């Protein structure tokens, strides 16, 4: 397994969001869990996609697992 790419820094909130996406949760489920609005989840998702150079949830989930962005 790879380690996170150099320079990639995710905030705790972004890591929580990635954890939810990897777990297969919907935006609504993530929003409820993190006590955010759905639009906030979408905004944070966009930021994380940009930071990780991915285009969608599937690519992000694969990237997160491959680079060990989250821990169990």
Buried (B, 14 or more C-beta within 10 A) or exposed (E): EEEBEEEEEBEEBBBBBBBBBBEEBEBEBBBEBBEBEBEBBEEBBEBBBEBBEBEEBEEBBEBBBEBEBBEE
